[in-house]
Amino acid sequence: MKNIYKVELLKLRHSRILNIVMFLPLFFVILGFTNFLRYRKLFTEKGQNVWSQVYTQSSIFYGLFIIGLFITIAIAVLVRIENSEDNFKRILTLPVKRSELYIAKLVIGCGIVFLNLILFMLLTILAGAVIAPHSQSMPREMIYAPLLAIIASLPVIAVQYYLSMKFKNIAVPLGVGLVFSFPSVLIDNTKYWMLFPWDYPGRVLLGGSNVSFNFPPYMYVVSAILFIVVTLVGVNEFNNRDI
């Protein structure tokens, strides 16, 4: 099992996934930072916390529009490494269990999302530290919101991974991801957002900028259950698939 993970990590060196992981949070934190500087007087005229304002400007677009698309693209590219040249056939000639292969790539996919959100968290903290006055303390939400967003992302990761493994054509998972990511902003403002897992990560990520931003704790339980269910379905299909 350890050898599978080593091989998967080696494959990432030759892909562009890590470039996406690094670029997206850096770009949106810089965008949020510059937007805060441009309207600093407006954002702080009522004594608002500078840390929270910088985080808000960085996370508002990242959480609402980008995180779902990032998961879609990252997972699709990760699996495309195998689908593009029928590498699954070569790998399965080795003494490797299909279930172990399926889970290993899924874990790597989760790790990519984890790295992306951790980087976003560190960059927003760094941006806040640059300009926040010493009299203001950093809200703890800036740390635990991105961490909790990882858990909230699990259903989307599982679904996109399942679709990417099921269909060799990368257009299918990308299309589904796009279709569900864009309306998430509108659905987020309705009472039905709990029925739409694509809203979960962005909603939690934005919670780091607003203590009163409410989302029920059982959402994380729902996320975990959906992740497990979709993963079990995917493992079962992969085990019985004629590759």
C-alpha positions in Angstrom: 0.0 0.0 0.0 2.9 2.4 0.8 4.4 1.8 -2.6 1.1 2.9 -4.2 1.3 6.2 -2.4 4.9 6.7 -3.4 4.1 6.1 -7.1 1.1 8.5 -6.9 3.2 11.2 -5.4 5.9 10.7 -8.0 3.3 11.2 -10.7 2.3 14.6 -9.3 5.8 15.9 -10.0 5.2 15.6 -13.7 1.7 17.1 -13.6 0.5 20.7 -13.3 -1.7 20.1 -10.2 0.8 21.5 -7.8 1.1 24.7 -9.9 -2.6 25.1 -9.6 -2.5 24.5 -5.8 0.1 27.2 -5.4 -1.2 29.8 -7.8 -4.9 30.0 -6.9 -4.7 30.9 -3.2 -1.7 33.2 -3.9 -3.6 35.0 -6.6 -6.8 35.5 -4.6 -5.0 36.5 -1.4 -3.1 39.1 -3.4 -6.4 40.2 -5.0 -8.1 40.5 -1.6 -5.1 42.3 0.0 -4.9 44.9 -2.8 -8.7 45.4 -2.7 -8.5 46.0 1.1 -5.7 48.6 0.6 -7.7 50.4 -2.1 -10.8 50.7 0.2 -9.1 50.6 3.5 -10.9 53.6 4.9 -14.3 52.2 4.0 -13.4 48.8 5.5 -12.1 50.2 8.8 -14.1 53.4 9.4 -16.2 51.7 12.1 -13.3 50.1 13.8 -13.5 46.7 12.1 -10.8 44.1 12.7 -8.2 44.4 9.9 -7.4 40.7 10.0 -11.1 39.9 9.4 -11.4 42.4 6.6 -8.3 41.1 4.8 -9.6 37.6 5.2 -13.1 38.6 3.9 -11.7 40.2 0.8 -9.6 37.1 0.0 -12.1 34.5 0.8 -15.3 35.9 -0.6 -14.6 35.1 -4.2 -12.4 32.1 -3.4 -15.0 30.5 -1.3 -18.1 31.3 -3.4 -16.7 30.7 -6.9 -13.3 29.0 -6.9 -13.0 26.2 -4.4 -15.6 24.0 -6.1 -14.0 24.6 -9.5 -10.5 23.9 -8.0 -11.6 20.6 -6.7 -13.2 19.7 -10.0 -10.1 20.5 -12.0 -7.6 19.0 -9.6 -9.4 15.7 -9.3 -10.0 15.5 -13.1 -6.3 16.1 -13.8 -5.2 13.7 -11.2 -7.3 10.8 -12.7 -6.6 11.8 -16.2 -3.0 10.7 -15.7 -4.2 7.2 -15.7 -7.1 7.5 -18.2 -5.1 9.3 -20.9 -2.8 6.3 -21.7 -4.8 3.4 -20.2 -2.4 3.2 -17.4 -5.0 1.4 -15.2 -4.4 -1.7 -17.4 -0.7 -1.6 -16.7 -1.1 -0.9 -13.0 -3.6 -3.7 -12.5 -1.2 -6.2 -14.0 0.8 -5.7 -10.8 -0.1 -7.4 -7.5 -2.3 -4.4 -6.5 -5.8 -4.6 -5.2 -8.2 -2.4 -7.1 -9.8 -1.1 -3.9 -6.3 0.0 -2.6 -5.6 1.8 -5.8 -9.0 3.5 -5.8 -8.6 4.7 -2.2 -4.9 5.7 -2.6 -5.7 8.1 -5.5 -8.7 9.4 -3.5 -6.4 10.1 -0.5 -4.0 11.9 -2.7 -6.9 14.0 -4.1 -7.9 14.9 -0.5 -4.3 15.8 0.2 -4.2 18.2 -2.7 -7.3 20.0 -1.5 -5.9 20.0 2.1 -2.6 21.6 0.8 -4.6 24.2 -1.1 -6.7 25.3 1.9 -3.7 25.3 4.3 -1.8 27.5 1.9 -4.8 29.8 1.6 -4.9 30.0 5.4 -1.2 30.8 5.8 -1.2 33.4 3.1 -4.2 35.2 4.6 -2.5 35.2 8.0 0.7 36.6 6.4 -1.3 39.3 4.6 -3.1 40.3 7.8 0.2 40.3 9.8 1.7 42.8 7.3 -0.9 45.6 7.9 -2.9 44.8 11.0 -2.2 47.1 14.0 -0.6 45.5 17.0 -3.7 46.4 19.1 -5.8 44.0 17.1 -5.6 40.2 17.6 -6.0 37.7 14.8 -9.4 36.0 14.9 -9.1 32.2 15.5 -11.7 31.7 12.8 -9.0 32.5 10.2 -7.3 29.2 11.3 -10.1 26.8 11.9 -12.4 27.9 9.1 -10.0 26.7 6.3 -9.4 23.5 8.3 -13.1 22.8 8.7 -13.6 23.6 5.0 -11.5 20.5 4.3 -14.1 18.4 5.9 -16.9 20.3 4.2 -15.1 19.6 0.8 -15.2 15.8 1.2 -18.6 15.2 -0.6 -17.5 17.2 -3.6 -14.1 15.4 -3.7 -15.8 12.0 -3.5 -18.3 12.8 -6.3 -15.8 14.4 -8.6 -13.4 11.5 -8.1 -16.1 9.0 -8.7 -17.1 10.6 -12.0 -13.4 11.0 -13.0 -12.8 7.3 -12.4 -16.0 6.2 -14.1 -15.7 8.2 -17.3 -12.5 8.3 -19.4 -13.6 11.5 -21.1 -12.4 14.3 -18.8 -15.2 16.5 -20.2 -17.8 14.6 -18.1 -16.5 15.3 -14.6 -15.4 18.8 -15.7 -18.9 19.5 -17.0 -20.6 18.2 -13.9 -18.3 20.3 -11.7 -19.0 23.4 -13.7 -22.8 22.9 -13.7 -22.9 22.5 -10.0 -20.3 25.1 -9.0 -21.8 28.1 -10.7 -25.3 28.0 -9.2 -23.9 27.3 -5.7 -23.8 31.1 -5.1 -27.5 31.4 -5.7 -28.5 28.3 -3.8 -26.3 29.4 -0.8 -28.8 32.2 -0.2 -31.8 29.9 0.1 -33.0 27.6 2.8 -32.2 24.6 0.6 -28.4 25.0 0.7 -28.0 21.9 2.9 -29.2 19.8 0.0 -26.3 21.1 -2.2 -22.9 19.9 -1.0 -21.1 22.2 -3.4 -22.1 25.0 -1.0 -20.5 23.4 2.0 -16.8 24.4 1.6 -17.4 27.9 0.5 -19.9 28.5 3.2 -17.5 27.2 5.9 -14.5 29.1 4.4 -16.4 32.4 4.5 -17.2 31.6 8.2 -13.7 32.6 9.0 -14.5 36.2 8.3 -17.8 36.4 10.2 -18.3 34.8 13.7 -22.1 35.1 13.3 -22.0 33.2 10.0 -24.1 30.2 11.0 -23.9 26.7 9.6 -25.2 23.7 11.6 -22.6 21.4 13.1 -24.4 18.3 11.7 -23.3 19.5 8.2 -19.9 18.0 8.9 -21.6 14.7 9.8 -23.5 14.8 6.5 -20.3 15.6 4.7 -18.6 12.5 6.2 -21.5 10.2 5.5 -21.8 11.4 1.9 -18.1 10.9 1.4 -18.2 7.4 2.8 -21.2 6.4 0.8 -19.9 7.7 -2.5 -16.5 6.2 -1.9 -18.0 2.7 -1.2 -20.1 2.9 -4.3 -17.0 3.9 -6.3 -14.8 1.1 -4.8 -17.5 -1.5 -5.6 -17.9 -0.3 -9.2 -14.1 -0.1 -9.7 -13.7 -3.7 -8.3 -16.2 -5.0 -10.8 -15.3 -2.9 -13.8 -13.9 -4.5 -16.9 -10.8 -2.4 -17.6 
